Amino acid sequence: MKTEILKINRDNIDIDKIKYAAKVLREGGLVAFPTETVYGLGANALNEKSLKKIFEAKGRPSDNPLIVHIADKKDVYQLTLDISEYAEKLMDMFWPGALTLVFKKDSKVPDIVTAGLSTVALRMPQHPIALELIREAKVPVAAPSANVSGRPSPTSSKHVIEDLNGKVDVIIEGGNANIGVESTVIDATLWPPVVLRPGGISIEQLKDAIGHINVDPALFKEDGDKFVPKSPGMKYKHYAPKAEVIVIEGEVLKVAGKINTLIEEYKCKGILPGVLSTKQTRSFYKCEHVVSVGDRLEPETIAANLFKALRDFDDMGVQVILAEAVESTGIGLAIMNRMKKAAGYKTIYVS
């Protein structure tokens, strides 16, 4: 397949290019496009044939549900049932934005979207290119991250091209995703609602909005393959580079000491290590391949750069990545969820 690359400026959108990509979507093709979280791989959410192409292009397991993207709140009422008062409040407060809500689905939503579940996940993205594309397509758009399944999610068109060039019809180049981790997913069929995946909207923000929020106990469990996922990102190893990832948790200076010890051990074994550090700790390490992922005092910078950093290590050819943990508060919960998923939950606790 020949993939067309369309460069579109988010601040000066070329509507003709958008209309072309929207036509491809409407007629059953695949279009990769930028959102504020990560790049998505879109297909007409009401067309089973086009939805199957998503799973084929990504190598995605069929029991991993998709998120449906919309551009108008009224579409929620066409695709779902039993919308609660608190769900209305969350939509009003956080849409468009990095929040996905899981509702009971209407029968018009194909089972392939929901992996056979009776619920469907909906989001209204904030990115102007994404919104304009969905509006012009005039159909809801199912869109997981635009990467090969299991790889770090793409935060730039370069990553999408690396993974999907020749597998999809159109890739829109629209700059970098500014949040860098996927949306927060909430099961809005329950009270209190339950966070199924932490993301760009923090649990603290959600509690401030509606007072009560629970977290799915499976969120940080290693045995994710043993249950039916209600949300993308809950099952299977995700976000992983080619190198082995090990997360080191504990007090910052002790973590740095442990990582330096591991660096020497790996070098002695002929294994090339890399270190995923922060701005504050980069100079602590005696290692050729050290990547600062961001500022500990500004965890949003870590979220924005995490997936790019993991892909950068692939370019360096490192064989093992020693990753500093961060605090699991605010967006840090999403960062640690992605980091531990990338590591397959291989974690060293330093006391």
C-alpha positions as CSV (number, residue, x, y, z in Angstrom):
1,M,0.0,0.0,0.0
2,K,1.2,3.5,-0.8
3,T,0.8,5.9,2.2
4,E,0.1,9.5,1.5
5,I,1.8,12.0,3.9
6,L,-0.2,15.2,4.4
7,K,1.5,18.1,6.2
8,I,-1.0,20.3,8.0
9,N,-0.3,23.3,10.2
10,R,-2.6,23.1,13.3
11,D,-2.6,27.0,13.5
12,N,-3.5,27.4,9.8
13,I,-5.4,24.3,8.8
14,D,-5.6,23.5,5.1
15,I,-9.2,22.5,4.8
16,D,-8.8,20.9,1.4
17,K,-6.3,18.4,2.9
18,I,-8.7,17.8,5.8
19,K,-11.6,17.1,3.4
20,Y,-9.5,14.7,1.5
21,A,-8.4,12.8,4.6
22,A,-12.0,12.9,5.9
23,K,-13.2,11.3,2.6
24,V,-10.7,8.5,3.0
25,L,-12.1,7.9,6.5
26,R,-15.7,8.0,5.4
27,E,-15.1,5.6,2.6
28,G,-13.4,2.9,4.8
29,G,-9.7,3.9,4.7
30,L,-7.2,4.4,7.6
31,V,-5.9,7.9,8.5
32,A,-3.3,8.6,11.2
33,F,-3.8,12.0,12.8
34,P,-2.5,14.1,15.7
35,T,-4.3,14.5,18.9
36,E,-3.2,16.4,22.1
37,T,-2.3,13.1,23.8
38,V,-0.7,10.9,21.1
39,Y,-1.2,10.3,17.4
40,G,-4.3,8.1,16.6
41,L,-5.0,5.7,13.8
42,G,-8.5,6.4,12.7
43,A,-11.2,4.4,10.9
44,N,-14.9,4.9,10.5
45,A,-16.3,3.5,13.8
46,L,-19.5,2.3,12.1
47,N,-17.8,0.3,9.3
48,E,-16.7,-3.2,10.3
49,K,-14.4,-3.7,7.3
50,S,-12.5,-0.5,8.0
51,L,-12.2,-1.4,11.7
52,K,-10.7,-4.7,10.9
53,K,-7.9,-2.8,9.0
54,I,-6.9,-1.1,12.3
55,F,-6.2,-4.4,13.9
56,E,-4.4,-5.7,10.9
57,A,-2.2,-2.6,10.5
58,K,-1.3,-2.5,14.2
59,G,-1.1,-6.2,14.8
60,R,-3.5,-5.5,17.7
61,P,-5.3,-8.3,19.6
62,S,-9.0,-8.4,18.8
63,D,-10.0,-8.4,22.5
64,N,-8.5,-5.0,23.0
65,P,-11.3,-2.4,22.7
66,L,-11.0,0.8,20.7
67,I,-11.8,4.4,21.8
68,V,-14.4,6.2,19.6
69,H,-13.6,9.9,18.9
70,I,-16.3,12.4,18.3
71,A,-16.4,16.1,17.5
72,D,-19.8,17.0,19.0
73,K,-21.3,16.1,22.3
74,K,-24.6,15.3,20.7
75,D,-23.0,12.2,19.1
76,V,-22.8,10.7,22.6
77,Y,-26.5,10.3,22.7
78,Q,-26.5,8.5,19.3
79,L,-23.9,5.9,20.4
80,T,-24.6,5.3,24.1
81,L,-27.3,4.5,26.7
82,D,-27.9,5.6,30.3
83,I,-25.8,8.8,30.6
84,S,-25.6,9.8,34.2
85,E,-25.6,13.3,35.7
86,Y,-22.0,13.1,36.8
87,A,-20.9,12.0,33.3
88,E,-22.6,15.0,31.8
89,K,-20.7,17.2,34.3
90,L,-17.4,15.5,33.3
91,M,-18.1,16.0,29.6
92,D,-18.9,19.7,30.2
93,M,-15.7,20.2,32.3
94,F,-13.1,18.2,30.4
95,W,-14.3,17.9,26.8
96,P,-12.7,18.6,24.4
97,G,-9.7,17.1,26.2
98,A,-7.8,14.1,27.4
99,L,-10.7,12.2,29.1
100,T,-12.4,9.1,27.8
101,L,-15.7,8.0,29.2
102,V,-17.0,4.4,29.1
103,F,-20.8,4.1,28.6
104,K,-23.3,1.4,27.9
105,K,-23.3,1.1,24.1
106,D,-26.1,1.5,21.6
107,S,-26.7,-1.4,19.3
108,K,-25.4,0.6,16.3
109,V,-21.9,0.4,17.6
110,P,-20.2,-2.7,16.1
111,D,-19.0,-5.3,18.5
112,I,-15.5,-5.2,16.9
113,V,-15.1,-1.7,18.4
114,T,-15.9,-2.8,21.9
115,A,-14.2,-6.3,21.8
116,G,-17.7,-7.8,22.4
117,L,-18.3,-5.8,25.5
118,S,-21.6,-4.1,26.2
119,T,-19.9,-0.8,26.7
120,V,-18.2,1.7,24.5
121,A,-15.4,4.3,25.2
122,L,-15.9,7.8,23.9
123,R,-13.6,10.9,23.7
124,M,-13.7,14.3,22.2
125,P,-10.1,15.3,21.4
126,Q,-8.9,18.9,21.8
127,H,-6.4,19.0,18.9
128,P,-7.8,21.3,16.2
129,I,-6.7,19.0,13.3
130,A,-8.4,16.0,15.0
131,L,-11.6,17.9,15.6
132,E,-11.8,19.3,12.1
133,L,-11.1,15.9,10.6
134,I,-13.9,14.2,12.6
135,R,-16.3,17.0,11.7
136,E,-15.5,16.7,8.0
137,A,-15.7,12.9,8.1
138,K,-19.2,13.1,9.5
139,V,-18.8,9.8,11.2
140,P,-17.5,8.8,14.6
141,V,-13.8,7.7,14.4
142,A,-12.4,4.7,16.2
143,A,-8.7,5.5,16.9
144,P,-6.2,3.6,19.0
145,S,-2.6,5.0,19.1
146,A,-1.0,5.0,15.6
147,N,1.8,2.5,16.3
148,V,2.6,-1.1,16.0
149,S,0.9,-2.8,18.9
150,G,3.1,-3.0,22.0
151,R,5.5,-0.3,20.9
152,P,5.8,3.1,22.6
153,S,2.9,5.3,21.5
154,P,3.7,7.9,18.8
155,T,4.0,11.5,19.8
156,S,5.2,12.8,16.5
157,S,4.5,11.9,12.8
158,K,8.0,10.6,12.6
159,H,7.1,7.8,15.0
160,V,3.9,7.0,13.0
161,I,5.8,6.8,9.7
162,E,8.4,4.5,11.3
163,D,5.7,2.1,12.4
164,L,2.9,2.4,9.8
165,N,4.2,3.7,6.5
166,G,2.9,1.4,3.8
167,K,0.2,0.0,6.1
168,V,-2.3,2.9,6.1
169,D,-3.8,5.2,3.5
170,V,-2.9,8.6,5.0
171,I,-0.6,10.0,7.7
172,I,-1.2,13.6,8.7
173,E,1.9,15.4,9.9
174,G,0.6,17.9,12.4
175,G,3.5,18.5,14.9
176,N,4.1,16.9,18.2
177,A,1.5,15.8,20.7
178,N,1.8,18.2,23.7
179,I,0.5,15.9,26.5
180,G,2.4,12.8,25.5
181,V,0.5,10.1,27.3
182,E,-3.0,8.8,26.4
183,S,-6.3,10.0,27.8
184,T,-7.6,9.0,31.2
185,V,-10.3,6.4,30.8
186,I,-13.2,6.3,33.3
187,D,-15.9,3.7,33.6
188,A,-19.0,6.0,33.7
189,T,-21.5,3.1,34.1
190,L,-20.7,2.9,37.8
191,W,-21.0,5.1,40.9
192,P,-18.5,6.1,42.1
193,P,-16.8,6.0,38.6
194,V,-13.7,3.9,38.2
195,V,-10.4,5.0,36.6
196,L,-9.5,2.2,34.1
197,R,-6.4,4.0,32.7
198,P,-4.7,7.0,34.2
199,G,-3.8,9.7,31.6
200,G,-3.8,13.4,30.8
201,I,-6.5,14.2,33.3
202,S,-5.4,13.4,36.8
203,I,-7.4,11.6,39.5
204,E,-7.0,14.8,41.7
205,Q,-8.8,16.8,39.0
206,L,-11.5,14.3,38.7
207,K,-12.1,14.2,42.5
208,D,-12.2,18.0,42.5
209,A,-14.9,17.8,39.8
210,I,-17.3,15.2,41.2
211,G,-16.1,14.3,44.7
212,H,-15.6,10.6,44.4
213,I,-13.5,8.4,42.1
214,N,-12.2,4.9,42.5
215,V,-9.2,3.3,40.8
216,D,-9.4,-0.2,39.2
217,P,-7.4,-2.5,41.3
218,A,-6.0,-4.2,38.2
219,L,-4.3,-1.0,37.1
220,F,-0.8,-1.9,38.3
221,K,-1.1,-5.7,38.4
222,E,1.2,-7.9,36.5
223,D,-1.4,-10.6,35.7
224,G,-3.3,-8.3,33.3
225,D,-3.7,-11.1,30.8
226,K,-6.0,-13.0,33.1
227,F,-9.0,-10.6,32.9
228,V,-11.2,-9.0,30.2
229,P,-10.0,-5.5,29.6
230,K,-12.6,-2.7,29.9
231,S,-10.2,-0.2,28.4
232,P,-7.2,0.0,26.0
233,G,-3.9,-0.3,27.9
234,M,-5.2,-2.6,30.6
235,K,-4.1,-5.9,29.1
236,Y,-0.9,-7.0,27.4
237,K,2.6,-5.5,27.5
238,H,2.4,-1.9,26.1
239,Y,4.6,1.0,25.3
240,A,7.7,-1.1,25.1
241,P,10.9,-0.3,23.2
242,K,13.1,-3.0,21.8
243,A,15.4,-2.9,24.8
244,E,14.5,-4.5,28.2
245,V,13.2,-1.9,30.6
246,I,13.8,-2.0,34.4
247,V,12.2,0.6,36.7
248,I,14.1,1.6,39.8
249,E,12.0,3.0,42.6
250,G,13.0,4.7,45.9
251,E,14.7,7.8,47.3
252,V,16.3,9.7,44.4
253,L,20.0,9.4,45.5
254,K,19.6,5.8,46.4
255,V,18.0,5.1,43.1
256,A,21.0,6.8,41.3
257,G,23.4,4.7,43.3
258,K,21.6,1.5,42.4
259,I,21.5,2.5,38.7
260,N,25.3,3.2,38.7
261,T,25.9,-0.3,40.2
262,L,23.7,-1.9,37.6
263,I,25.5,0.1,34.8
264,E,28.8,-1.5,35.8
265,E,27.2,-5.0,36.1
266,Y,25.7,-4.8,32.6
267,K,28.9,-3.5,31.1
268,C,30.9,-6.4,32.6
269,K,28.4,-8.8,31.0
270,G,28.9,-7.1,27.6
271,I,25.3,-5.6,27.7
272,L,24.9,-2.0,26.6
273,P,22.9,0.0,29.2
274,G,21.0,3.2,28.9
275,V,19.6,5.4,31.7
276,L,16.2,7.2,31.6
277,S,16.9,10.1,34.0
278,T,15.5,13.5,34.8
279,K,16.9,17.0,34.5
280,Q,17.9,16.9,38.1
281,T,19.8,13.6,37.9
282,R,21.3,13.4,34.5
283,S,24.8,14.2,35.7
284,F,24.7,11.5,38.3
285,Y,25.4,8.6,35.9
286,K,28.6,7.1,34.5
287,C,27.0,5.9,31.3
288,E,27.4,6.8,27.6
289,H,23.7,6.7,26.9
290,V,21.7,8.9,29.3
291,V,18.4,10.5,28.3
292,S,16.8,13.2,30.4
293,V,13.1,12.7,30.0
294,G,12.1,16.0,31.8
295,D,12.0,18.0,35.0
296,R,10.9,16.3,38.2
297,L,9.4,19.5,39.4
298,E,7.3,19.7,36.2
299,P,6.1,16.2,35.6
300,E,4.1,17.3,32.5
301,T,7.5,17.6,30.8
302,I,8.2,13.9,31.6
303,A,4.8,12.8,30.3
304,A,5.4,14.8,27.1
305,N,8.8,13.2,26.4
306,L,8.5,9.7,27.8
307,F,7.5,7.8,24.6
308,K,10.0,9.7,22.5
309,A,12.8,8.9,25.0
310,L,12.0,5.2,24.8
311,R,12.2,5.3,21.0
312,D,15.4,7.3,21.2
313,F,17.0,4.4,23.1
314,D,16.1,2.1,20.2
315,D,18.0,4.4,17.9
316,M,21.0,4.2,20.2
317,G,21.0,0.4,20.2
318,V,21.0,0.0,24.0
319,Q,20.0,-3.4,25.3
320,V,18.6,-2.5,28.7
321,I,17.1,0.7,29.9
322,L,17.4,1.6,33.6
323,A,14.5,4.0,34.3
324,E,14.1,6.2,37.3
325,A,10.6,6.2,38.9
326,V,8.8,9.4,39.6
327,E,6.1,10.2,42.2
328,S,2.7,8.7,41.4
329,T,0.7,11.9,42.0
330,G,-1.0,14.0,39.4
331,I,0.1,13.0,35.9
332,G,2.9,11.0,37.6
333,L,0.4,8.1,38.0
334,A,0.0,7.9,34.2
335,I,3.8,8.2,33.8
336,M,4.4,5.3,36.2
337,N,1.6,3.2,34.6
338,R,3.2,3.6,31.2
339,M,6.7,3.0,32.5
340,K,5.8,-0.2,34.3
341,K,3.8,-1.5,31.4
342,A,6.9,-0.8,29.2
343,A,9.0,-2.8,31.7
344,G,6.5,-5.7,31.9
345,Y,6.4,-4.7,35.6
346,K,10.2,-5.5,36.1
347,T,10.8,-3.2,39.1
348,I,13.6,-2.9,41.7
349,Y,12.7,-1.2,45.0
350,V,15.6,0.5,46.7
351,S,15.2,1.1,50.5
